Amino acid sequence: MKKAKPILYRRKRAGRTNYYKRLKLLSSHLPRIVIRLSLNRVNIQLVEFKTDGDKIVVGTNSSELKKLGWNFSYSNMPASYLTGLLFGIKIKENTKKIIVDIGFNTSIKGSKVYAVIKGIIDAGVKINCSGDILPEEKRINGSHISEYAKSLKQNDEDYKKQFSKYIKNNINPEDITKTFEEVKNKIMSTKK
């Protein structure tokens, strides 16, 4: 007679929680910065563990950038950095020592996760992270997007196909670095 396999926790079956990793994070007894990336947004939360459930202290979503004048994608590299910067400004006074929880996101050098972390660090929050793994400034400020748009201008059909949403909303993708600097300055001016 075969033994039945144990039934896994519901969130583990759904691929939403890695309980081994969660236990390691919780055993530190430190607040966690939880970074979650979706196809359309970047969500960041400061979470504290409580016995009756996690408590979200502060949360930020990349769609908050619209109020500051950001008209571009809410999930690209510059938006990830700006969301991290905005979040860092919000939590700077409340935290002394924290750890980062990237969930099921893969840790890849120069990825959007590390753009978020760089934004938080630039806001003045201390996070133990090597500078080698953070993305280049060229990718953070959107220069790579602007240069790509300029290179596609020669082939009008490809340009219209790649940047159709921006064209539809009368946004010039080549202005992303200028808009990035404007939004970054607005966020930095909101420091308390």
N, C-alpha and C positions, 0 to 999 in steps of 0.2 A: 504494500500500500504506500503510495506517494504522499509525502507531506505537502500540505497546501502552502503556497507562498504567502507570506504576511502581506496584509493590505497596507499600502503606503499611505501616508498622510495625504489628504485631498490636495493641498497646495503643492506638494511634491509631485503627485501624479500629474497635475496640470502644468508642471514645469515652471511654477511661479516662485518657489522657495527652495533654496538649498539649505537644509537644516544644519548640516555640518558646518558650513561657512557662517551661518547665522549664529550658531553657538559660540564659535571662535570670536566673532565680533562682540557679542553680548558679554562674554567673559572678561572683556577689558573694562567694563563698567563706565565707559566713556560715551558721551553723546556721539551719534553718527550723522555724517552728512550722506544722505541717500541720494544718489544720482540715477535717474531713470531717463533713458532716451527712447523716444518713439519716432515714427516716421515723420510726424508733423510738429512735435514739441520736445522741449527739454524741461524736465521737472526735477527740482532740487528741494530737499526737505532736511531740516535739522530734527532728528528724532532721538528721543530719550526712552530708554527701556523702563517700563513700569510692570509690576507683577500682574496687573489686570489688563495689560496691553500697551503697545507702544504709544507714546504721546508725541504728536507733531508740534514742535515749538514754533518753527518758522517754515514757511514754504514759498517757493518762487516758481513761476512758470514762464517760459520764454515768450508767451503771448503778452506779458506785461511790457515788453519792449515796444509794442505798438504805441503806447501812451507817450513814449519818449521819442518817437519819430522813426522807428525802425519799420520799413515797408517791405523788407526782403524776407526770405524764408526764415521760419522760426526754428529750424532744425539744422541749419548749416553750421560750419565751424565758427564764423564770427558771432552768430546768435548764441552759440554754446558759451563762448567766452564772455559775452556781454551779460548773459543770464547768470553765469558764475560770479561776475563782478557785482551785479545787483544783489545777489544773494549774500555775497561776502560783506557788502556794506550793511545789510540788514542784521547780520549775526556778529559783526566784529566785536561789539561791546559785550555780548552775552557769553562768549566762549573763551576758555583758556586752553584746553587740550581736547582735541577731537580726532576721530578716525573717519575714513571715507569708506562707504559701502557702495560698490559699483554694481552689485547684483549679478545678473547673468551677462552683463556686458563684458566682452573680452578685453583684457588689458593689452592694448597695442600702442606702441610708441607713437606719439603725435596724433592720437585719435581725438574725437570730440569729447570723450570723457576727460582727457587731460587738458583740453581747452577750457572746460568747466573748472577744473582744479586750478589752472593758471589764473583764471579770472578771480577765483576766491582768494588765492595767494596775493594777487595784485591789489586786492581790496584791503589787505593787511592782516588776514587770518593766517595763523601759523599752521601749516600742514607739512608733515614729513614726506617730502617728495623730491626725487632727484630732478635737477634741471635738464638733464639729458633726455628725459622721457617726454618733456613738454613740447608742444608743437612750435614751429618757427613763427616768428612775428609776421612774416609774409602770408602765412596761411590763416593766422588769427585775425588780421585786419581785412582779409578778403581780397588782397592783391592778386591772388591766383585766380579768383573768379573774374575780376576786372580784366586781367590779361587774357584769359580765355575768351571773354566776350569780344575783346578787341581783335583777337585772332580769327574769330568766327565771322566778323563783320564782312570779310571778303566774300564769303559764301552766304549770301542773304537768306537762302532757304534753311540752311542749318542753324543760323542765328535765330531765325523766327521760331524754329522748331524747339530749340534748346531753352529759349527764354520767353516762351509764349505767354506765360502767366504775368511776367513783368511787363511785357509789351502791352498786354491787355489792360493792365492797370496804369499805363503811362509811366513806368519806372524804368530808368536807364540802368542796366546791370553794371555799367562801367563806373557808376557813381557809388558803388558799395563801400569803397575805402573812405570816401568823404563822409558818407552817412555814418559809418562805423565810428569815426573820430568824433562826430557831433554827438552821437548817443553816448559814447564813452565819457565825454566831457560832462554831459548832463548827469550821468550816474555818479561820477566823481564829485560833482558839485553838491550832490545830496548828502554828502558825508555829514555826520552829526558833529 
